[in-house]
Amino acid sequence: MSLYKASIIGGGVIGGGWAARFLLNGWNVSVYDPDPEAERKIAEVLTNARRSLPSLYDKPLPAEGALTFHGSIADAVSDATWIQESVPERLDLKHKIYAQIQEHAPGKAILGSSTSGFKPSELQQGASHAEQILVAHPFNPVYLLPLVELVPSAITPTTITGRAIEILSSIGMKPLHVRKEIDAHIADRLLEAVWREGLWLIKDDVATTEEIDDAIRYGFGLRWAQMGLFETYRIAGGEAGMKHFIGQFGPCLQWPWTKLMDVPELTETLIEKIAAQSDAQSGAMSIRELEQLRDDNLVGMMRALKRTASGAGGTINQHEASLPEPEPRELPITVSRQVPQSWTDYNGHMNEANYVQASSQATDRFMELIGADAAYVASGRSYFTAETHIRHLAEVNAGEHISITTQVLSGEGKKMRLFQSLFRTDGELAATCEMLLLHMNLKTRSTSLPARKVALRLNVYANTHADMLMPHGAGRYVGQKTGRI
Ligand code: NAD
């Protein structure tokens, strides 16, 4: 049972996302929202979060906390460690709600506001415990995107800001400490500039909603996701770098290409035009279908960023490193994870290529267990896979939790023969993968003996596992009848 409780006040688009992020990271979550539909809406957000968030990680997330709904703010906030306010963007409403929260919440609880635009000093006006309130501005979908702009005011104690950073990091977020409070923080200022230009382009009949989206997603949107604005422009300056880039393109900012601060008047005609174009572009899919498409794409991109620890990928790696190892069993569990959507194919189940991927992940983990870890590889030694044999025994679907155990069949000299057993959520054996690996010298690219420390640890596993039964299917080759080993 989790020791921590997050209270979600306002469970709409953003509050629902917060509820999912806390719950799936092992926190208990209590919700207060007067909307009679809030429970159904949060359940739908949770379904989407469960099929996507665990897919980012190669380790299991903590066991889910308990979710409760309450009829009053007083009930919802009792015993809370973190309170997240996500009610509509009206200052008077937020003030009214803070008065009720602060009457009943523990004095030590942190009160974060999801506000997109208000400054923390505005939120704190008239509060009984102003120092408790700060801005924690997330991005939709809150359960997947790590960024949270954390904005304290001049009166916020540094201890509270520090604790907020610690808590948000522990649920896999990337808190960006905004040191100087301004309207709309940092990210929404940038987004608003692009949004304003988009409105002008539509109003002036230069582009439709779809053409504007194309201009982003086929080009600079991909660059922004992994390097942001300035690192991208540094590269755009070529070898001459940033100074050259600004010298070359900076004067254009004076022309101007953009409409600067002018905002087109949002007349009925302009709003109708945007809505009609958006319906034509995306009306064929429901919001939940669009959310799932968005989530699958985000998971795929963020997993790619994980490999190089770029941007959001770096945050996932850090969070993953802090997650506990799965409970040890007789055989080491070398993989325990959820199957992401991107691992399934046109048959609706896990694609064969991903069995190799999962087995390879199991091998990497086993290498770590015997000391052939990242530092060992960096020292110029590693194992290469020379042969693999996979048997597919039962279907595995997206969203299922799989675990792999690794048995050492032999481990002497340069050779290491592993037998990986992949189990489904229900415990059924879904596949086995037998692999022969050779120890290599990475400088000469030829086989070599492992370091003594690695050889000894491998030997311990090999000796222990030698007492176990030879697993069924070990040593099989393609086309062989079952029954023969
Ligand atoms: P929303 O309309 O989807 O949700 C607001 C929820 O608050 C609704 O479920 C509503 O029933 C509930 N509510 C209304 N009065 C309440 C009250 N008195 N007590 C408790 N709950 C009440 O809005 P949203 O998009 O989730 O925005 C909420 C906050 O998050 C705003 O401050 C907004 O600026 C901020 N935000 C929004 C986004 C976004 O992309 N939508 C992104 C970041 C931050």
Residues whose N, C-alpha, C, O or C-beta is under 5 A from the ligand:
A	BS01	NAD	I9 G10 G11 G12 V13 I14 G15 Y32 D33 P34 D35 S86 V87 P88 E89 S114 T115 S116 P138 N140
